[in-house]
Amino acid sequence: MCNSLTMYLDHVSFASEPDGYEATAARLAEQLGIQPYNGGVHPRFGTRNLIFPLADGHYVEVVEALEHPAALSTPFGQAVRARSALGGGWMGWCVSVDELAPVEERLERKAVDGNRTPDDGIEILWKQIGVKGLIADPQLPFFIHWISPAERHPSARGANSGVAISALEIAGDRDRLRDWLGTDEPKPIPEVNIDWTAPHGTPGLLSVTFETPKGPVTI
């Protein structure tokens, strides 16, 4: 098995806690020392988010399901609703790819369109695939391919924030991840550390460690 795709960590998703996504984001803001911006509504998924733009092309989204049919019928909406129903917290992580066709072929399905209009009023567009895999096995990331240009990436506002993701702690199996990513690279996502632990219960993203001006913060 060999991987020809370029893959990077794109973002991590934090599902809203019971008091809503604004209160959830306020708690994260206090820990990280930066403020989010309104990422807008995902009309195709029945969700909305707040964005913490970070250094190195990464971001955190705090995402909330709306009372909307799409939140019940689409995998992303279902994933958000399910995690929030458990009290909220880390829902998953997302890997950006430079092309989707090899991923679609491997997963035997087509990517779906995504769009939202953040608070600057300019719509951003992408395609994503693999949320069903995340639902079945929450250690696995989903994949995103950005259609909008790089300057419209959600992280673009945070290049000078001084806050960066340094490590992910995942309960699961690194060989399962490599198989999902379609690679035999020993470190397929090279720009962050992934700390593996045997799952006690459901596999998944347990914590994220950030480098901040005040030192490391683990959430």
VMD Tcl script that draws the C-alpha trace (Angstrom):
set ca {
  {0.00 0.00 0.00}
  {1.44 3.34 -1.01}
  {0.06 6.85 -0.73}
  {0.51 9.48 -3.42}
  {-1.89 11.97 -1.88}
  {-0.73 15.01 -0.01}
  {-2.53 14.99 3.34}
  {-2.51 17.50 6.18}
  {-4.46 18.03 9.34}
  {-7.14 20.56 8.41}
  {-9.21 21.02 11.56}
  {-10.67 19.44 14.67}
  {-14.39 19.49 15.48}
  {-15.82 20.09 18.95}
  {-19.53 19.35 19.32}
  {-21.62 21.81 21.28}
  {-22.22 21.11 24.95}
  {-25.75 21.29 26.43}
  {-25.76 25.07 26.90}
  {-25.13 25.79 23.23}
  {-22.25 26.48 20.90}
  {-21.67 30.07 22.01}
  {-21.22 29.11 25.67}
  {-19.10 26.11 24.62}
  {-16.87 28.32 22.48}
  {-16.54 30.88 25.29}
  {-15.02 28.21 27.54}
  {-12.55 27.20 24.85}
  {-11.71 30.85 24.22}
  {-10.82 31.31 27.88}
  {-8.45 28.35 27.74}
  {-6.84 29.22 24.41}
  {-6.67 32.98 24.84}
  {-8.19 33.73 21.41}
  {-11.68 34.55 20.20}
  {-13.69 32.70 17.56}
  {-15.57 34.16 14.65}
  {-18.97 33.16 13.29}
  {-18.42 30.53 10.61}
  {-22.04 30.47 9.50}
  {-24.63 27.79 8.77}
  {-23.96 24.59 6.81}
  {-27.27 24.53 4.90}
  {-26.67 21.05 3.48}
  {-25.89 19.54 6.89}
  {-28.24 21.37 9.23}
  {-25.42 22.63 11.44}
  {-23.59 25.86 12.24}
  {-20.18 26.65 13.67}
  {-17.86 29.07 15.35}
  {-14.25 29.07 14.15}
  {-11.02 29.42 16.11}
  {-8.39 30.15 13.44}
  {-4.96 28.85 14.39}
  {-1.42 28.94 13.08}
  {-0.05 26.45 10.52}
  {-3.24 26.26 8.46}
  {-5.34 24.61 11.18}
  {-8.51 25.58 13.00}
  {-11.00 24.42 15.62}
  {-14.69 24.46 14.86}
  {-17.31 24.42 17.59}
  {-20.29 22.96 15.79}
  {-23.96 22.73 16.73}
  {-26.87 20.89 15.11}
  {-29.92 22.96 14.20}
  {-33.56 21.97 14.33}
  {-33.43 21.22 10.64}
  {-34.25 18.08 8.59}
  {-30.69 17.93 7.24}
  {-29.34 17.46 10.77}
  {-31.30 14.21 10.89}
  {-30.67 12.98 7.36}
  {-27.00 13.76 6.62}
  {-24.01 11.96 8.16}
  {-22.38 15.19 9.38}
  {-25.56 16.41 11.05}
  {-26.08 12.99 12.60}
  {-22.51 12.94 13.94}
  {-22.89 16.36 15.54}
  {-26.25 15.51 17.08}
  {-24.96 12.22 18.47}
  {-21.88 13.78 20.10}
  {-23.85 16.66 21.56}
  {-26.42 14.19 22.94}
  {-23.56 12.62 24.91}
  {-22.72 15.98 26.45}
  {-20.57 17.44 23.68}
  {-16.81 17.44 23.29}
  {-14.37 16.35 20.62}
  {-16.32 14.86 17.73}
  {-13.48 14.15 15.34}
  {-10.71 15.42 13.14}
  {-10.42 16.25 9.47}
  {-7.63 15.75 6.93}
  {-7.28 17.89 3.82}
  {-6.34 16.20 0.54}
  {-5.12 17.63 -2.73}
  {-7.44 15.42 -4.78}
  {-10.55 13.43 -3.95}
  {-10.76 10.79 -6.68}
  {-8.42 8.28 -4.96}
  {-10.33 8.66 -1.69}
  {-13.70 8.25 -3.43}
  {-12.42 5.13 -5.18}
  {-11.09 3.61 -1.96}
  {-14.24 4.38 0.05}
  {-16.53 3.46 -2.86}
  {-18.66 6.57 -2.59}
  {-18.72 10.14 -3.83}
  {-17.81 13.22 -1.85}
  {-20.58 15.63 -0.95}
  {-20.64 19.39 -1.44}
  {-20.28 21.71 1.53}
  {-20.77 25.45 1.80}
  {-21.29 28.14 4.38}
  {-21.09 31.92 4.57}
  {-19.03 33.24 7.49}
  {-19.44 36.63 9.09}
  {-17.54 38.46 6.34}
  {-20.35 37.58 3.91}
  {-18.22 35.67 1.37}
  {-19.31 32.07 0.81}
  {-16.72 29.30 1.04}
  {-16.98 25.97 -0.79}
  {-15.53 22.50 -0.33}
  {-16.20 18.81 -0.77}
  {-16.00 16.23 2.02}
  {-16.15 12.48 2.41}
  {-15.75 9.91 5.17}
  {-18.09 11.11 7.90}
  {-19.84 7.72 7.82}
  {-16.47 6.18 8.68}
  {-16.10 8.58 11.61}
  {-19.56 7.61 12.87}
  {-18.73 3.90 12.68}
  {-15.22 4.29 14.12}
  {-14.65 7.72 15.73}
  {-10.85 7.42 15.72}
  {-10.95 7.94 11.94}
  {-10.81 11.39 10.33}
  {-12.98 12.53 7.49}
  {-11.52 14.12 4.37}
  {-11.95 17.60 2.92}
  {-10.94 19.16 -0.37}
  {-11.22 22.94 -0.50}
  {-12.69 24.49 -3.62}
  {-12.36 28.06 -2.36}
  {-8.85 29.54 -2.67}
  {-6.28 29.26 0.11}
  {-6.83 32.83 1.26}
  {-10.41 31.86 2.09}
  {-9.40 28.91 4.28}
  {-10.96 29.24 7.75}
  {-7.51 29.41 9.35}
  {-6.43 32.44 7.33}
  {-7.46 34.91 10.04}
  {-5.31 33.16 12.65}
  {-1.87 32.96 11.08}
  {-0.52 35.33 13.74}
  {-2.62 34.12 16.65}
  {0.31 32.46 18.40}
  {-1.86 29.38 19.03}
  {-1.12 26.11 17.21}
  {-2.12 22.46 17.47}
  {0.83 20.36 18.57}
  {-0.68 16.95 19.35}
  {-3.79 14.81 19.14}
  {-4.51 12.05 21.65}
  {-6.51 9.27 19.99}
  {-7.90 6.05 21.41}
  {-7.55 3.52 18.65}
  {-5.08 1.78 16.39}
  {-2.51 3.45 14.14}
  {-2.62 0.60 11.61}
  {-6.36 1.07 11.26}
  {-5.72 4.76 10.59}
  {-3.08 4.01 7.95}
  {-5.47 1.64 6.23}
  {-8.20 4.30 6.26}
  {-5.82 6.90 4.86}
  {-4.58 4.47 2.23}
  {-0.93 4.79 3.18}
  {1.90 2.83 4.74}
  {3.78 5.97 5.77}
  {4.93 5.69 9.41}
  {3.74 9.25 10.07}
  {1.09 10.05 7.45}
  {0.15 13.41 9.03}
  {3.66 14.73 9.68}
  {3.01 18.20 11.07}
  {1.37 17.09 14.35}
  {2.08 14.39 16.90}
  {-0.53 11.68 17.37}
  {-0.40 10.01 20.77}
  {-2.13 6.62 20.68}
  {-3.79 4.89 23.58}
  {-5.72 1.65 23.71}
  {-9.44 2.47 23.67}
  {-11.32 2.05 26.93}
  {-14.77 1.91 25.41}
  {-15.33 3.77 22.16}
  {-12.29 4.76 20.09}
  {-12.01 8.41 19.18}
  {-10.30 11.76 19.62}
  {-9.71 12.16 23.36}
  {-7.84 15.45 23.60}
  {-6.00 18.12 21.64}
  {-2.88 19.89 22.87}
  {-2.23 23.45 21.79}
  {0.86 25.60 22.00}
  {-0.13 29.06 23.24}
  {1.77 32.19 24.30}
  {1.14 31.09 27.90}
  {2.41 27.55 27.33}
  {0.82 24.25 26.33}
  {-2.92 23.77 26.88}
  {-4.65 20.39 26.61}
  {-8.41 20.29 26.11}
}
mol new
graphics top color blue
foreach p $ca { graphics top sphere $p radius 0.5 }
foreach p [lrange $ca 0 end-1] q [lrange $ca 1 end] { graphics top cylinder $p $q radius 0.2 }
display resetview
